[in-house]
Amino acid sequence: MTTLLEARYRTVLRLLPAYYRRAREEEMVEVYLWDLDRDTQDQSRPTLGEVASVAALAVRSRLAAGGAPRPYALLGAAVRHFALFAVLLQAAAAVVDRVLTLTWSSTHGPRDWDMFVSGFAGRGVLLGVVEGATWALPLLWTVAFFALLHDRRRLARASVLLAALPTLWPFIGPMVSELTPSDPWFATSTALLAWLPALALCAAYHRDAPAAELPVGSPGLAFAACSVVMGASLVVLPAMADAAWAPATSFVVGALGWLLLRRHRTDRSAACAALALAALGLLLLVVRVAALYPWLGVPLPAVYLGGALGQTAALALLTVVLAVVARRDLAAR
């Protein structure tokens, strides 16, 4: 006869995917109930630690690697590709933004430099600390990218979580200071662009997952190419310098290059990469629209409005193409 504790354990184990329960459920229940008498089993319940452990196992087994059923293996590979591509994009964006800001502020006279420095001083301790953290923490995206590709997963997880923290300040700042509230749609989309890849990296690069690997090129070359494209897009068209322009431009160039090279790849990871790029493209499209929407009713320079609308159209078209490619490749495999 099933005891109350056993029934509760089996309820918790329903968090696991069916393939995993078929193989391991009976063994896990036996381990949980080992050395417990029947009276104790009728009065007990799973501990919080055991529930958390099963929940973590449920995520890991759904974002599986080798040995899992094909849908779970493909999902895990796609999420790992998404995390890797998004972290690369964030890393290059953070470095380029700070290099160009420092270059501009230090080469255009004392007034620009004083304006830059005033962001860190003269506004109180809290805002000074927050400004310093907002400036420094996103550089950890770069640490996370190279740590991940050198299989330093703990360092990569810690780095992405810290790097994403500044995106929460637009929500917290107005509650603890006199900071003017940001546009909620843009703040939310920017936070999603940071936290979804961070959480994807933490969840998908578990201990059973394979080492991270770029579809093409070395880590240094990929980072340099991404940074150059972003920097060039801002230097050549400085009027387009909003928060979405450089990352979206780099994504469009990189995704188009990947589409041109994908025919040389015959393994199924190419399909997972297409799915990951489509998801990242959709996320960038949301950020692009959120950045542009508040300005649609304001007289804007034609070059900005035309460029932003053109980039929006390019992102939308490219995302659809990548989704179609991913679907076709996955069906073929």
N, C-alpha and C positions, 0 to 999 in steps of 0.2 A: 504494500500500500504506500502511495506517495505521501511523504510528510509535507508539512506546510513549508518548511525551509527549502526542501527540494523543489517544490513548485515555484517558490520565489526565485531560486537560482535559475530555473529553466525560463522563467519570464525575463530575467535580466539577460540571459544568453540569446534571447530572440533579437537582441541588437546586432548579433553577428549575422553575416550573410549565410544563406542556406547551405552553400557548398562547405563552408567551414563547420557549421553545426553538424552536418551529416558525418564529417570525419572526426570531430573532436568533442561533441557535446557530452556523450556518455562518460568519456574519460575525465572531462573537466568537472562534471557533477560529482563523480567519485572522489576526486581530489578535494573538492570543497566540503564534502560530507565526511571525509575521513576522520575517524576517531571521535565522532560526535554521537552520543547516545540519542535514542529516539525522543525522549522527553525534552532534551535540549533542542532538537530539530524542530519540535512543534512550538517552541517559544522564541526562536531566533529569527533573524533576517540577515541578508547579505550586508556586509559593512560598506561604508561609503568608499573606502579604498578599493574593495573588490568591484564595485559598480564602475568606478572610474577606470579601473584596469580593463574591464570588459569593453567599456566605451572606447578606450584607446585602441584596443585590439580590433574593434569593429571598424574603426577608421583605417587602420593599417591593412586589414584583410580586404577592404573594399578598394583601396589604392594599392593593389597587390603588385607583385613582380612575377618572377618565374614560378611555375607550378600551379598557378591559379587558373580558373576558367578564363577563356579569352576575353569576355567583356570586362572583367575586373582588371586583368593585366593591361588591356588597352586604356582603360580609364586611368589607372595609375601612371602609365607612361605619359598620357596626355597632360595630366596635372603636373607631373615633374617637368615636362617641357614648358608648360605655361609659367611655372614658377621661375625657371631658369631664364627664359626670354624676358619676363617682366623685371626681374632683378637686374639683368644687364641694362635694360632701358632706364631704370631708375638710377643705377649707378652712374651711367654716362651723363644723364641729365643733371645729377647733383654736382658732379665735378665740373662740367662745362659751365653751368650757371655760376658757380663760385669763382672759377678762373676768369670768366668774362667780367663779372662784377668787380673783382679786385683789380683787373687790368684797367677797366674804365675809371674806377674811382681814384686810382693812383696816378693816372696819366692825364687827367683833365682839370687839374688845378686844385688848390686847397679847398675850395668850396664843396666840390664833389666828395673829396676825402672826408671833410668834416661831416657831411651829410651821412656818409657811410658809417663813420665812427659813432655818430649820435644815436644810431639804432641800438648800440650796445651800452651806452652810458647816458646818464642824465634823465632817465625816465623811471628811476626807482630800481630797487634790488630785484624784485620779482620779474619785471619786464626785461631787465638786463639779462638775468639768468635764462629766461625763456628765449630771448633773442639769440643768445649764445648757443643754447641747445638746438634751436631751430636751424642755426647756421651749421653747426658741427655734426649733429647726429645723422643727417641724410648722407654724409660721406661714408657712413657704415654700409650703405648699399654696395659700395665698391669692395669693402672687406668681405661682405657676404658672398659676392659673386666669385671672387677668387678663392675664398675658403671652400665654397661648395665644389668648385671644379678641382680642388686639391683634396677633396673628400674629408674636409674638416667640418663635419656636419653640426656639431655643437656650436662651434664658433659662428657658422653661417646662420643657425637658428637665432642665437642671441643677437647677432648683428642686425638681422632684418626686423626683429621686434623693436629694437631700439631705434632703428632708422625710420620706422613708421610712426613713432610716437608724435613727432611734430604735427602730423595731420590731425591730431585730436585737439590741438590748441584752439582752432577757430570755434569749436563747440564749448570748450571749457573757459576760454579767455573772457568772454562777455559776462560770465557768472562770477568771476573772481577779480575782475579789473574793469577799467573804463574802456576797454577795447570795443570798437564798433563791431557789431555782428557782421560776419561775412555773408555773401550770398549763399543760402543753404544748399542749393543744388550743386554749385561748384565745390563747396566745402565737402559735401557728401561724396561726390564723384571722385574728388582727389583722395579722400580717405579710402574709398574702395580700391582705387588704383594702387595704394600702398598696402592696405591690410589684406586684400585677397591674395596677392602673391606671397606675402609674408606667411599667412596661415597655410597656404598651399605648400610652401616649402617645408614648414614644420611638420605637416601631416604626411606628405608624400615621400619625403626623403627619410623614411624610417630605417631601422637597422637592417631590414631584409631587402631594401631597395638597391638597385644597382648604382654604381657611381655616376655622377652627373657627367654628361658629355655633350658638347656642342655638335649640331648636325654637320657643320663645316667650319674649318679654320681653328686656330688656336685661341685660348682665352684672351691673351694680350692683343692679338690681331683683331678679334671681334670687338673688344672694348675700345681699341683705338679707332677702328672704323666707325663705330657708333658715335663716338665723341666727335670725330671730325665732321661727320654729316650734321650733327646737331649744331656744332659751333659754326660751320659754314652757313647753315640756314639762318642763323641769327645775325651773323656778320654781313652777309649779302643782303638780307632783307630785315634790317633792324626795326622797321615799322611793324613787323609781324610778331614782335617779341612778347607774346603772352605766354602763360604757363603751359599751354597745350601745344604750341606751334612746333618747338624743337623735337619733343618726344614723338609726336605724330609724324613729323617728316622723316625721322630716323626709322620709324616702324614701316612707313610706306616704302622707303628705299630698300630696307632689309627684307621685307616680305616679298617684294617684287624680285629681288635677287634670289631669294630662296625658291620661288616658283620657277625661275629660269634654270636653277640647278637641280631641282628635285627629280628630274627624269633620270639622273645618274644614280639615284638611290633605289635599291630593290628591296630593302628590308621594310618591315611594317612600321618602324619608328618614324618613317617619313609621313605616314598617315597621321600618327599621333602628333607630330610636329605641326601639320596643317591644322588639326583641330585646336591645338594650343594657340597657334597664331590667330585663328579665327576668334577665339575667346578674348585674346588680348586686344585684337582689333576692335571688337565690340566695346570693350571697356574704354579704350582710347576714344572711340566715337562718342561715348557718353560724356567723357571729359571735354572733348572738343565742343559739343553742343552746349554743355553747361557753361563753358567759358564764353561762348559767343552770344548766347541767348539774352543776357541782361543788356547788351549793347545794341540790339536790333532796332530799338526805338530812338537811338541817339545818332545824330549826324556823325558819320565816321569817314575817314579817308577811303577812297575807292580801292586803293591797293590792299588795305587791311580787310575790308569787307569781302572783296573778291577773292583774296587769298584764303581767308578763313572758310568761306563757302566752298571754294574749290577743294580745300583739304578735307572738309566734311564729306563732300561727294566722293573723293578718292578713298577715304577710309571706309565709307559705306560699301562702295563697289568692291573693294579689295576684301573686305570681311565676307561678303557674299561669295566671292570667288573661292576664297580659302575654305569656307564651309562646304561648298559643292565639291571641291577637290578632296577634302577629308572624307566626305560621305562616299564618294566614288572609290577612293583607295581602300577604305575600310570594308566596303562591300566586296571589292575584288579579292581581299585577303580573307 
